[in-house]
Amino acid sequence: MRLKAGQYRDRVHVYRETSAEGSDDPAFATTLWRDLPCSITAVSGGETYRGRQIEATVSHVIEMRYYAGILPNMRIYQPLTQTYYEVSRVLAMDSNTQLMIQATEVVV
C-alpha cells in the first residue's frame, strides 16, 4: 500500500511503563519516541465476549509507519488534544511497513 501525502497528520509520543513490578498504579515516564507522524481514527467502543471473558473493545485506531518495539500496555500521548491512549493490540501491516494500533482512550 502506498502512502498518500498528508495521510499521517497527527503527531504522538510513545511512553513505556516504568512502575515497579507489582505496583497498583502504572507509571509511564520513559518516552521511547517523540513526534511520530500517524493517523488517529475514532471507532465505536464497547465490550465484547471473547471466550468466557469480557474484553473492552478499542475506542481508537492509530495507523503509522512501522517502528519496532511498540507493544501492548504502552501508552500513546497526543499533545495537540492532550489525550492519552492505552495500547491494546499492535498489528504489523503491508510486509512490516505500517502499524495498526488498537487503543483505548484513557482519562488521566
N, C-alpha and C positions, 0 to 999 in steps of 0.2 A: 504494500500500500504506500502510495506516495504522499508525503506531507504537503499540505497546501499552505501558502503564505498566510500568516495570521491565524493559523489553526490553534496555536498554543498562546493565548492572550493573557492567561493568568500566570502569576508567579507565586511560588510556595517555598517554604523551608521544611526540611525533614528533620525530625528530632528522634533520638534514641532514648529508650528508658534507662534511667540511671539510678533508680531507687535500689536500696539494699534488698537482697533476696529475703522473701518472707514478709516484706513491708506491706501494710494495708493500703497505703496511699502511693500510687505510682508517681514518679517524678521524671520529667522529660527535660533535661537541662543541656544535654550534649547535642549540638547542631551538626548533623552529618553533611547536609548540603544547604546552600542558600540560593534564593532566586532562581529556582528551576522553572523553566517555562512549561506550562501544562494547560489543559482544558478541564474545567470543573463543571459537571452537569448534575443537577438535582434529579433524583429519581424517586418514585413512590416508595415510602418506607413502611414498616410494619413488622409483624412477627410471623414466622412460618414454622411448621413442624418439620424437623429433619431427623429421621429415625424416630426416636422416642423423646427427643429433646426439643424445647422451644428455642429457636435461634432468632436473634434480632437481625432483620434484613438491613441492607445498606440504604443510606439516605443520599449518597453522592457517589458518582463515578469520576475518577480523576485519570485522565489519559496524559501520558508524557513519553518522551524518549526513554529508551532502556537505560537504567542505572542499576548496576549490580549492588546488592546489599540492602535494598528496600524490602522489609519484611513485615508480616503481620504484627500487630501490637506496637508498631511505631506510631508516631503522631505527626501529622502534617499541619502546618500553620499557614494561612493565607493572610499576609499583612494588610492588604488593601481592605478587606472586610473584617479583619481581626477575628477570624473563625478558625477553630481547631477541628481536625478530623482524626478519628481513630481508625487506623488501617485494619480492615478485616481480612481481605484477600489481595494477593498480588499475582496478576496473570501476565505472563510474557506473551506477546502477540507478534505476528509478522516476523518469524525467524529471529526472535530476540532483538528486534529493533525498536519496539514500543512496549510500554507497560499499560495495563488497565488495572487501576487500583480501586477496589471496592471499599468504601469507608462510611463511617457513621459520624455525623456532626456531634461534637462534644461541647456541652455548656460548661464553661470554666468560671 
